[in-house]
């Protein structure tokens, strides 16, 4: 098949006008032409979400294989063609079951479902004070033994593990997890600048939902945000729903870190795709109203947005579309170690593609070159 006369988003993070040929589920050729001017048909790489918990009333940590299949089909239909579901702070037994479901989804690859390309282990190694919507009953100090047991259950699929670096045992955990090839992310933490800097020096290379679940950036206490800015090897996640992080702060983050260091995420929970109501999140009741989910004490619990929603909202905040698209595709694919397959429109990549109109309205999703 061939997409003709489209503006396709290339791996140089710019739009090009021309044709994109697909053969056997892969991009076979790119044929650039003189630009026609107005962008009426956009061809984009499928989005890659490395931090989401659920949708359609379902949660990765709670709802088993069939629930995960439903989640993956919802994601594909809304433009997220690859994902790394994030687990909550629950029991080790619950994590074990969820991770085995992820392995099954990878192996069976059901039709019409987004590709599962990893697991993000968010918790249980978090600060009590900065736990956010994580269940306090299951918080514990960092345990490399627990990570190893769960990685065995996950058949090596854990790509990111999160930790509050001020906790006892965190330094050894960071060293050993990083040495094992898992991306260590600083998260749900009270760490000051010095403690966060030490974590990055030991091998942490990522920050979970920057600004959320950590001290703010202050002029005499720059905290995790300032430490991450000072370590150019560190990537940061950004929830792009416009509610978790104020648009002015979003623009500041892009100026501080640049689009090359930001991974756009949804942090979507079970109520993504739902109108409202009450849901269960890691054993806790959450109420959805006005696009925000909150615990009973008012704590913001997570997002209702899709990746396409977040890309549009970033553009509405003044972030150039080309930059927003990079953070939603190339960057997360690189962190998850799947950039050879997805994350860009380039010869040899899997043809997971989004066809949109000039206003970024989704017209068709393609998985391995097959239209949904």
C-alpha positions in Angstrom: 0.0 0.0 0.0 1.1 3.6 -0.4 0.1 6.9 1.3 0.2 9.5 -1.4 0.5 13.3 -1.1 0.7 13.4 2.7 2.8 15.5 5.1 4.6 12.7 7.0 6.5 13.3 10.2 10.1 12.1 9.6 12.7 10.9 12.1 14.4 14.3 11.7 11.3 15.7 13.6 10.0 17.7 10.7 7.2 17.3 8.3 7.9 16.3 4.7 5.5 16.2 1.8 5.4 13.1 -0.4 4.5 9.4 -0.5 5.1 6.7 2.1 5.1 3.1 0.8 4.4 0.1 3.1 5.2 -3.5 2.4 4.8 -6.5 4.7 3.8 -4.4 7.6 6.9 -2.2 7.4 7.7 1.2 5.9 9.4 0.4 2.6 10.1 3.8 1.1 9.8 7.5 1.5 9.4 9.6 -1.6 9.7 13.3 -0.9 8.1 15.8 -3.3 8.0 19.6 -3.6 5.9 20.8 -0.7 2.4 21.7 -1.7 2.1 24.1 1.2 -1.0 23.7 3.4 -1.0 20.6 5.6 -4.3 18.9 4.9 -3.4 15.2 5.5 -0.9 14.3 8.2 0.8 10.9 8.5 2.2 10.4 12.0 4.0 7.6 13.8 1.7 5.8 16.2 2.1 7.2 19.7 4.0 5.4 22.4 2.7 5.8 26.0 5.2 4.6 28.7 3.0 5.5 31.7 -0.7 4.7 31.8 -2.7 2.6 34.2 -6.0 1.9 32.4 -9.0 3.0 30.5 -12.5 1.8 29.7 -13.2 1.2 33.4 -10.3 -1.2 33.7 -6.9 -1.1 35.4 -3.7 -3.0 34.6 -3.1 -3.9 38.2 -6.6 -5.3 38.8 -8.3 -6.7 35.7 -6.2 -9.5 34.3 -5.6 -10.5 30.7 -9.0 -9.8 29.3 -9.0 -6.4 30.8 -5.6 -5.7 29.4 -6.8 -6.7 25.9 -9.7 -4.3 26.2 -7.3 -1.6 27.3 -4.9 -2.3 24.4 -7.7 -2.1 21.8 -9.0 1.2 23.2 -5.4 2.6 23.0 -5.0 1.5 19.4 -8.3 3.0 18.4 -7.3 6.3 19.9 -3.8 6.5 18.3 -1.6 4.9 20.9 -0.1 1.9 19.0 2.6 0.9 21.6 2.5 1.1 25.3 4.1 0.2 28.6 1.4 -0.1 31.2 2.2 1.2 34.7 1.4 -0.9 37.8 0.2 0.7 41.0 1.4 0.2 44.6 -0.4 -3.1 45.3 0.7 -6.5 46.7 3.5 -8.5 45.1 1.0 -11.2 44.4 -1.2 -8.7 42.4 1.8 -7.4 40.6 2.8 -10.9 39.7 -0.6 -11.6 38.2 -0.6 -8.3 36.2 2.9 -8.9 34.8 2.0 -12.4 33.7 -1.0 -11.0 31.9 1.4 -8.5 30.1 3.6 -11.4 29.0 0.5 -13.2 27.6 -0.6 -10.1 25.7 2.9 -9.7 24.2 3.0 -13.4 23.1 -0.6 -13.6 21.8 -0.7 -10.1 20.2 -4.5 -10.1 19.6 -5.8 -8.3 16.5 -6.7 -4.6 16.8 -4.7 -4.2 20.0 -1.8 -1.8 20.7 1.6 -3.5 21.0 2.7 -3.9 24.6 6.5 -3.1 24.6 7.3 -3.0 28.3 6.1 -2.7 31.9 6.5 0.4 34.0 6.8 -0.6 37.7 5.4 2.5 39.5 5.8 1.6 43.2 5.9 0.3 45.9 9.2 2.0 46.7 7.8 5.5 47.5 7.7 8.2 50.2 4.6 8.1 52.4 4.3 11.9 52.2 4.5 12.0 48.4 2.6 8.8 47.7 -0.2 10.7 45.8 -2.8 8.1 44.9 -0.6 5.1 45.7 -2.0 2.8 48.4 -0.1 3.4 51.6 -0.8 -0.1 52.8 1.7 -1.5 50.3 4.5 1.0 50.4 7.9 -0.5 51.4 11.6 0.2 51.2 13.4 -0.5 47.9 14.0 -4.2 47.4 16.1 -5.5 44.5 15.0 -9.0 45.4 11.4 -8.1 44.8 12.3 -6.4 41.5 14.2 -9.6 40.4 11.2 -11.9 41.3 8.8 -9.7 39.4 11.2 -9.4 36.4 11.2 -13.2 36.3 7.4 -13.3 36.3 7.4 -10.5 33.6 9.9 -12.5 31.4 12.2 -9.4 31.3 9.4 -7.0 30.3 10.0 -4.5 33.2 11.6 -1.5 31.4 11.2 1.2 34.0 11.2 0.9 37.8 10.4 3.8 40.1 12.0 4.7 43.4 12.1 7.6 46.0 15.9 7.9 46.4 15.8 9.2 50.0 14.5 5.8 51.3 16.8 3.4 53.1 18.4 1.0 50.7 17.7 3.2 47.6 21.3 3.7 46.6 22.0 0.0 46.3 18.7 -0.5 44.6 19.5 2.2 42.0 23.0 0.7 41.3 21.8 -2.9 40.9 18.6 -2.1 38.9 20.5 0.1 36.5 23.2 -2.6 36.2 20.5 -5.1 35.3 19.4 -2.9 32.4 16.2 -1.5 33.9 15.7 2.3 33.6 15.5 3.7 37.1 13.1 6.6 37.6 12.9 9.0 40.5 9.3 9.2 41.6 6.9 10.0 44.5 9.7 11.5 46.5 10.7 14.1 49.0 14.3 14.2 47.8 16.2 17.4 47.8 18.6 18.5 45.1 21.6 16.7 46.6 19.8 13.4 47.1 18.3 13.5 43.6 21.7 14.4 42.1 23.2 11.4 43.9 20.6 9.1 42.4 21.4 10.3 38.9 25.1 9.8 39.6 24.4 6.3 40.7 22.5 5.5 37.5 18.9 6.8 37.7 18.1 8.1 34.2 14.4 9.1 34.4 11.9 11.2 36.3 8.3 10.1 36.7 5.6 12.7 35.9 7.8 15.8 36.5 6.4 18.3 39.0 3.8 15.8 40.4 4.7 13.7 43.5 7.8 15.8 44.3 8.9 19.1 45.9 8.4 22.1 43.7 11.3 24.0 41.9 12.3 26.8 44.3 15.1 29.3 44.0 17.0 28.0 47.1 15.6 24.5 47.0 15.6 23.3 43.3 14.9 19.7 44.3 14.4 16.9 41.8 13.5 19.2 39.0 16.7 21.3 39.3 18.8 18.1 39.7 17.3 16.6 36.6 18.0 19.8 34.7 21.6 19.6 35.7 22.0 16.0 34.4 21.6 16.0 30.6 21.5 12.2 30.5 18.2 12.2 32.4 14.8 12.1 30.7 11.6 13.4 32.3 7.9 12.5 31.9 5.3 15.2 31.5 1.6 14.7 31.9 0.1 16.7 29.0 -3.5 17.0 30.0 -3.2 20.7 30.9 -4.5 19.9 34.4 -1.7 18.2 36.2 0.9 20.9 35.1 -0.1 24.5 34.3 0.5 25.6 30.7 3.0 28.2 31.8 5.0 25.5 33.6 4.7 23.2 30.5 6.3 25.9 28.4 9.0 26.4 31.0 9.8 22.7 31.1 10.2 22.7 27.3 12.6 25.6 27.6 14.6 24.0 30.4 14.8 20.4 29.1 14.2 20.8 25.4 11.9 18.5 23.4 14.8 15.9 23.2 14.5 15.1 27.0 10.8 15.0 27.5 8.5 12.0 27.3 4.8 12.9 27.0 2.6 10.6 29.1 -1.1 10.4 29.9 -0.9 8.7 33.4 -4.4 7.7 32.4 -6.4 5.7 34.8 -9.4 3.3 34.5 -11.8 6.2 33.9 -10.1 7.3 30.7 -12.8 7.0 28.1 -15.5 7.3 30.7 -17.9 10.2 31.5 -17.7 10.2 35.3 -18.4 8.2 38.4 -16.5 6.2 41.0 -13.8 3.7 40.3 -11.3 1.5 42.1 -7.6 2.5 41.9 -5.1 0.1 43.6 -7.7 -0.7 46.2 -8.8 2.9 46.7 -12.0 4.6 45.7 -11.6 7.5 43.2 -14.2 9.9 41.9 -14.1 11.4 38.4 -15.6 14.8 37.9 -14.8 17.7 35.5 -12.0 15.7 33.9 -10.1 15.2 37.1 -10.0 12.1 39.3 -9.5 12.6 43.0 -9.3 10.4 46.1 -11.7 11.1 49.0 -9.2 13.6 50.6 -9.0 15.6 47.3 -5.6 14.2 46.1 -5.4 14.3 42.3 -5.3 10.6 41.2 -4.6 10.7 37.5 -5.7 11.6 34.0 -8.6 10.9 31.6 -6.6 12.0 28.5 -5.4 10.0 25.6 -2.0 10.7 24.0 -3.7 12.4 21.0 -5.5 14.6 23.5 -2.2 15.5 25.1 -0.5 16.3 21.8 -3.3 18.6 20.9 -3.3 20.3 24.2 0.5 20.9 24.1 0.0 22.5 20.7 -2.7 24.6 22.2 -0.3 25.8 24.9 2.1 27.1 22.3 4.4 24.1 22.0 5.3 23.5 18.3 3.5 20.5 16.9 6.8 19.0 15.7 8.2 19.1 19.3 5.0 17.7 20.8 5.1 14.8 18.4 8.7 13.9 19.2 7.8 13.6 22.9 4.9 11.3 22.1 6.7 8.9 19.8 10.5 8.9 19.3 11.5 9.8 22.9 9.4 7.1 24.7 10.3 4.5 22.1 14.0 5.2 22.8 13.6 4.9 26.6 11.7 1.6 26.2 14.4 0.3 23.9 12.1 -0.3 20.9 13.2 2.6 18.6 14.3 0.1 15.9 10.7 -0.9 15.5 8.5 2.1 16.3 8.6 5.8 17.2 9.3 7.3 13.8 8.3 7.2 10.1 11.5 5.7 8.6 12.4 2.9 6.3 12.3 -0.4 8.2 10.1 0.7 11.0 6.9 -1.1 11.7 4.0 0.7 9.9 2.1 1.7 13.0 0.7 5.0 11.6 -1.9 7.6 12.2 -3.7 9.4 9.4 -5.0 12.8 10.6 -6.5 15.9 9.0 -4.8 19.2 9.2 -6.5 19.9 12.5 -5.1 16.8 14.1 -8.4 15.0 14.0 -7.7 11.2 13.8 -9.1 9.7 10.6 -7.5 6.2 10.5 -5.1 4.1 12.6 -2.8 1.5 11.0 -1.2 -1.4 12.9 1.6 -3.0 11.0 0.1 -1.4 7.9 -3.4 -2.8 8.4 -6.2 -0.3 9.0 -8.3 -0.7 12.1 
